[in-house]
């Protein structure tokens, strides 16, 4: 009976564990495009960028509101007590009431007709800054996209290396089995068998390192994509066709037109120009118009009754000029011109950095393509060498050391090719990023 209960308990625990596994670990196969879409969709950085854009749009709308008429309304009640209410003017006496009520209502509106263009310049400046914020968001999107692509290719490299390790373990197992048969027949020594077993142990160690790296990269990618942290990501096959590239000058021209930094500095230059105009506008006079209506009632009853109140209506124009700005404004203008000059200098620095960035990315991609061709040739050579030594070993005219070395060379060449293909893919996207075309393909 006790054994039955124990068996039942173990079965229950095992079933519970199996049921819990899908809840804690899920597998998901992704393409590169799906990964990028998830990364952009779930990025907290991009959500913050959108909030900054919304804030800039709000400031622009506030600047537009400054051009709207202003209006106000008020109603005031005053009660006056007059203890000393007797006035003597020579032979005439005037007696005032001991108390009086006063009601005053005012409704007014005013609008600036001309202010030297300051309101227009404020709208232009905030509109330009809104566009700068949008370019910031585009730049953040490029960074997020590139981070996803980089992590995706890193995981791809690990998975491909694991495939090569698995393939080589299978091949080494066959060699171990064959060498053991040769040993039993007295054709090879025990040391020859041990060499293959040692080679297998070394490949297994590589596999352990790769699995550890895969777990780390997968965890980081889960967070980047907004997936549960226990999700096991599998990668759909990446098509690494040889992408043709044009002349370097084409990429340099594209970068100068498409990079967000260039566009932002153009807008910043316009902001600086607008700021100078706005400061100059402070030296000009201002003209504004106003319309006001008054309700004045000194009767005890605040409600309007004929003969108890008056309602003056005023319409006016106000011309004002703070002419002291003619001599107090010059240093502000000087500062604004210095800021404009800083933007111009920064444009030159940024252009130089972009050209260097594009050239480095272009050369890296060309180098990656060249490596693939050379590594493909080295694999063909290593495979031929491996076949020759395998035949010689079977014929007992080559040592186990030579046989193991040939397999190791082929194994390393296969890994290097897979890594080079992934590096070439990442180098291509790095080139796109350097030209500002990563999300504009």
C-alpha atoms as one frame of an Amber mdcrd trajectory, in Angstrom:
protein
   0.000   0.000   0.000   2.822   2.383   0.949   4.632   1.589  -2.312   1.445
   2.336  -4.262   0.995   5.704  -2.557   4.646   6.573  -3.173   4.350   5.657
  -6.863   1.170   7.727  -7.139   2.876  10.715  -5.519   5.860  10.504  -7.871
   3.561  10.253 -10.879   1.588  13.285  -9.698   4.783  15.313  -9.244   6.074
  14.322 -12.675   2.787  15.243 -14.360   2.771  18.545 -12.507   6.284  19.282
 -13.691   5.435  18.464 -17.294   2.380  20.678 -17.122   4.427  23.509 -15.688
   7.152  23.428 -18.330   5.136  25.123 -21.113   4.183  27.865 -18.672   7.797
  28.666 -17.888   9.537  27.931 -21.180   8.191  28.633 -24.644   9.857  28.191
 -27.985   9.429  30.732 -30.726  10.911  30.798 -34.200  11.487  34.274 -35.602
  12.607  35.820 -38.857  14.777  38.925 -38.793  11.865  41.125 -39.900   9.622
  39.727 -37.145  12.296  40.362 -34.535  12.803  43.961 -35.670   9.035  44.561
 -35.656   8.755  43.218 -32.100  11.744  45.248 -30.908  10.361  48.498 -32.315
   6.838  47.750 -31.101   7.848  47.011 -27.506  10.722  49.455 -27.082  10.434
  51.619 -23.973  12.970  54.018 -25.501  10.695  54.667 -28.491   7.712  55.204
 -26.211   9.729  57.841 -24.381  10.680  59.390 -27.744   6.998  59.601 -28.680
   6.278  61.357 -25.384   8.948  63.930 -26.253   7.344  64.466 -29.664   3.946
  64.956 -28.025   5.506  67.490 -25.672   7.072  69.394 -28.588   3.738  69.424
 -30.451   2.060  70.748 -27.320   4.593  73.596 -27.099   3.975  74.392 -30.762
   0.232  74.574 -30.138   0.893  76.832 -27.146   2.933  79.128 -29.381   0.013
  79.278 -31.823  -2.327  80.117 -28.952  -0.213  83.187 -28.146  -1.555  84.826
 -31.329  -5.186  84.423 -30.222  -7.075  87.323 -28.603  -7.070  87.492 -24.811
 -10.256  88.093 -22.871 -11.363  88.526 -19.295 -14.492  89.176 -17.297 -14.932
  90.382 -13.719 -17.667  91.580 -11.373 -16.841  93.555  -8.218 -19.002  94.596
  -5.285 -17.863  97.397  -2.939 -19.600  98.622   0.232 -18.503 102.024   1.506
 -19.252 103.309   5.009 -18.846 107.110   5.447 -18.800 108.057   9.150 -17.715
 111.646   8.398 -20.194 112.610   5.707 -20.340 116.435   6.054 -18.381 118.743
   3.751 -18.433 122.525   4.144 -17.587 124.639   1.090 -17.733 128.198   2.258
 -21.378 128.989   2.855 -22.590 125.712   1.343 -22.795 122.401   3.138 -22.746
 119.002   1.417 -24.017 115.933   3.183 -23.094 112.494   1.863 -24.919 109.292
   2.755 -23.526 107.278   5.659 -23.127 104.250   3.389 -23.192 103.303  -0.312
 -23.033 100.228  -2.561 -21.111 100.012  -5.812 -21.216  97.264  -8.443 -18.664
  97.173 -11.249 -18.683  94.627 -14.071 -16.025  94.540 -16.784 -15.761  92.411
 -19.944 -12.719  93.075 -22.103 -10.786  91.533 -24.985  -7.525  92.559 -26.607
  -5.316  91.370 -29.429  -1.819  92.198 -30.538  -1.963  93.585 -34.037   1.778
  93.967 -34.590   4.700  92.984 -32.379   7.597  93.008 -34.803   6.873  89.413
 -35.872   7.784  87.917 -32.469   4.704  85.673 -32.369   5.367  84.368 -35.880
   9.003  83.676 -35.032   7.940  81.831 -31.875   5.663  79.579 -33.947   8.396
  78.936 -36.511  10.941  78.106 -33.804   8.699  75.646 -31.965   7.667  74.057
 -35.264  11.336  73.500 -36.140  12.043  72.052 -32.684   9.087  69.684 -33.132
  10.695  68.397 -36.328  13.996  67.970 -34.463  12.185  65.836 -31.861  10.719
  63.656 -34.608  14.197  63.143 -36.075  15.404  62.184 -32.585  12.694  59.516
 -32.537  13.785  58.282 -35.985  17.368  58.050 -34.742  16.243  56.121 -31.660
  14.292  53.763 -33.921  17.418  53.127 -35.986  19.394  52.382 -32.814  16.741
  49.950 -31.533  16.512  48.268 -34.939  20.273  47.869 -35.124  20.465  46.494
 -31.565  17.866  43.873 -32.494  19.708  42.972 -35.724  23.023  42.749 -33.876
  21.597  40.468 -31.173  19.730  38.437 -33.795  22.923  37.780 -35.777  24.866
  37.009 -32.604  22.302  34.337 -31.725  22.352  33.099 -35.325  26.136  32.700
 -35.160  25.864  30.701 -31.951  23.132  28.425 -33.367  25.060  27.808 -36.591
  28.196  27.003 -34.607  26.183  24.544 -32.528  25.025  22.846 -35.711  28.630
  22.465 -36.858  29.610  21.086 -33.449  26.788  18.542 -33.599  27.804  17.515
 -37.107  31.439  17.097 -36.094  30.554  15.081 -32.998  28.691  12.677 -35.241
  31.697  12.413 -37.571  34.129  11.911 -34.659  31.913   9.191 -33.168  32.183
   7.329 -36.457  35.955   7.701 -36.373  36.102   6.476 -32.764  34.015   3.445
 -33.704  36.282   2.730 -36.686  39.518   3.204 -34.693  38.253   0.817 -32.017
  37.671  -1.837 -34.664  41.179  -1.226 -36.036  42.549  -1.519 -32.498  40.773
  -4.827 -32.006  42.315  -6.021 -35.273  45.732  -4.806 -34.146  46.009  -2.223
 -36.928  46.315   0.808 -34.620  47.442   1.427 -31.070  45.316   2.349 -28.055
  46.883   5.808 -28.250  45.265   6.332 -31.667  41.819   5.633 -30.161  42.521
   8.016 -27.286  43.422  10.808 -29.706  39.964  10.650 -31.305  38.324  10.509
 -27.877  40.341  13.561 -26.792  39.272  15.352 -29.952  35.642  14.582 -29.114
  36.078  15.980 -25.590  37.490  19.209 -26.996  34.551  19.588 -29.378  32.137
  18.877 -26.505  33.777  21.666 -24.490  33.167  24.025 -27.407  29.533  22.915
 -27.384  29.194  23.709 -23.667  30.596  27.205 -24.195  28.246  27.772 -27.113
  25.193  26.667 -25.112  26.113  29.055 -22.295  26.495  31.885 -24.800  23.173
  30.990 -26.373  21.367  31.271 -23.043  22.890  34.689 -22.359  22.155  36.062
 -25.832  18.624  34.631 -25.832  17.828  36.178 -22.460  19.042  39.592 -23.613
  17.117  39.288 -26.875  13.934  38.325 -25.001  14.170  41.551 -23.014  14.942
  43.581 -26.144  11.904  42.153 -27.973   9.554  42.417 -25.007   9.082  38.633
 -24.823   8.836  36.555 -21.619  12.358  36.042 -20.313  12.021  32.251 -20.498
  11.252  32.231 -24.229  13.632  30.014 -26.216  14.209  31.782 -29.513  14.896
  29.794 -32.643  15.985  31.612 -35.764  14.526  31.027 -39.158  17.163  30.521
 -41.829  18.719  33.802 -42.887  19.161  34.274 -46.588  22.699  35.546 -46.902
  22.775  36.063 -50.642  25.681  38.092 -51.974  24.352  41.646 -51.935  25.893
  43.808 -54.596  27.282  47.143 -53.472  27.787  50.295 -55.477  30.631  52.798
 -55.363  31.544  54.338 -52.012  30.544  57.790 -53.296  26.917  56.647 -53.645
  26.750  55.717 -49.962  28.433  58.945 -48.913  25.899  61.007 -50.886  23.007
  59.008 -49.443  24.273  59.505 -45.909  24.553  63.273 -46.370  20.921  63.376
 -47.465  19.411  60.787 -45.129  21.264  60.831 -41.797  19.123  62.305 -39.032
  22.088  64.233 -37.596  22.481  66.175 -40.854  18.785  66.986 -41.047  18.718
  67.989 -37.393  21.607  70.405 -37.815  19.878  71.990 -40.806  16.830  72.548
 -38.612  18.990  73.804 -35.732  20.553  76.315 -38.115  17.077  77.554 -39.046
  16.184  77.782 -35.347  19.279  79.923 -34.759  18.325  82.225 -37.647  14.782
  82.530 -36.318  16.108  83.298 -32.854  18.177  86.191 -34.241  15.109  87.604
 -36.016  13.050  87.259 -32.839  15.641  89.198 -30.812  15.739  91.928 -33.466
  11.944  92.107 -33.243  12.268  93.200 -29.602  13.585  96.558 -30.903  10.373
  97.267 -32.834   7.218  98.936 -31.476   4.055  97.056 -30.587   0.494  97.853
 -31.638  -2.491  96.229 -29.968  -6.257  96.756 -30.017  -8.759  96.357 -27.208
 -12.510  96.301 -26.694 -14.119  96.619 -23.257 -17.609  96.935 -21.824 -18.432
  98.162 -18.285 -21.452  97.803 -16.062 -21.540 100.376 -13.197 -24.378 100.326
 -10.666 -24.447 102.310  -7.399 -27.924 101.279  -6.345 -28.594  98.979  -3.422
 -29.992  96.373  -5.801 -27.296  94.870  -8.097 -29.839  93.811 -10.695 -30.051
  96.235 -13.629 -32.893  98.775 -13.415 -33.368 101.660 -15.760 -31.758 104.805
 -14.453 -29.623 102.991 -11.837 -26.649 101.946 -13.951 -24.480 102.938 -16.884
 -22.693 100.725 -19.466 -19.725 102.448 -21.082 -18.137 100.637 -24.034 -14.564
 101.451 -25.024 -12.586 100.678 -28.160  -8.911 101.529 -28.169  -5.527 101.149
 -29.831  -2.287 101.014 -27.876   1.052 101.890 -29.444   4.105 101.153 -27.328
   7.828 101.102 -27.924  10.503 100.063 -25.481  13.243 102.020 -27.271  15.819
 101.121 -24.607  16.077  97.773 -26.398  18.024  99.632 -29.098  21.071  99.579
 -26.807  20.221  96.705 -24.412  19.533  94.166 -27.167  22.886  94.139 -28.961
  24.570  91.596 -26.675  21.614  89.246 -27.012  21.971  89.454 -30.788  25.721
  88.754 -30.483  25.029  85.662 -28.380  22.458  84.394 -30.894  24.950  84.835
 -33.745  27.573  82.893 -31.792  25.047  80.054 -31.352  24.406  80.107 -35.096
  28.156  79.887 -35.740  28.428  76.919 -33.355  25.757  75.104 -35.360  27.661
  75.801 -38.585  30.913  74.448 -37.101  29.077  71.410 -35.752  27.705  70.729
 -39.238  31.252  70.423 -40.562  32.333  68.150 -37.700  29.280  65.931 -38.128
  29.791  65.678 -41.890  33.393  64.522 -41.358  32.330  61.917 -38.779  29.591
  60.599 -41.071  31.994  60.226 -43.971  34.412  58.285 -41.769  31.565  56.132
 -40.433  30.278  55.292 -43.921  33.757  54.536 -45.253  34.539  52.244 -42.299
  31.235  50.373 -42.701  31.732  50.096 -46.471  35.252  48.688 -46.131  34.153
  46.286 -43.376  31.423  44.890 -45.614  33.786  44.493 -48.555  36.245  42.729
 -46.264  33.495  40.423 -44.969  32.564  39.407 -48.536  36.201  38.712 -49.354
  36.573  36.559 -46.229  33.584  34.444 -47.257  35.156  33.689 -50.635  38.504
  32.798 -49.055  36.900  30.661 -46.348  34.820  28.807 -48.914  38.060  27.976
 -50.724  39.696  26.907 -47.448  36.730  24.596 -46.700  37.080  22.955 -50.101
  40.804  22.468 -49.435  40.221  21.224 -45.867  37.524  18.806 -47.063  39.787
  17.411 -49.775  42.643  17.066 -47.268  40.297  15.322 -44.828  39.126  12.852
 -47.483  42.708  12.049 -48.478  43.834  11.430 -44.888  40.703   9.432 -44.139
  41.528   7.150 -47.072  45.160   6.910 -45.979  44.160   6.178 -42.397  41.842
   3.398 -43.510  44.728   2.026 -45.559  46.949   2.350 -42.470  49.410   4.685
 -44.191  48.529   7.800 -42.152  48.663   8.244 -38.395  45.700   8.929 -36.124
  47.268  12.310 -35.357  47.213  13.317 -39.014  43.619  12.072 -39.286  42.498
  14.012 -36.207  44.319  17.156 -37.345  42.608  17.026 -40.735  39.198  16.764
 -39.066  40.012  19.654 -36.741  41.018  21.847 -39.686  37.773  21.071 -41.507
  35.751  21.647 -38.341  37.387  25.044 -37.752  36.950  26.072 -41.398  33.227
  25.245 -41.249  32.745  27.306 -38.101  34.715  30.207 -39.549  32.581  30.238
 -42.695  29.314  30.322 -40.757  30.623  33.126 -38.576  31.870  35.039 -41.613
  28.459  34.791 -43.301  26.772  36.180 -40.210  29.405  38.916 -39.923  28.789
  39.859 -43.549  25.049  40.099 -42.927  25.573  42.311 -39.896  28.143  44.408
 -41.790  25.545  45.019 -44.515  23.031  46.352 -41.993  25.772  48.400 -40.355
  26.407  49.990 -43.759  22.696  50.731 -44.127  22.645  52.303 -40.683  25.641
  54.490 -41.492  23.768  55.876 -44.525  20.558  56.525 -42.579  18.631  53.945
 -44.605  18.244  51.166 -42.037  14.472  51.668 -41.663  13.965  53.044 -45.182
  14.761  50.028 -47.325
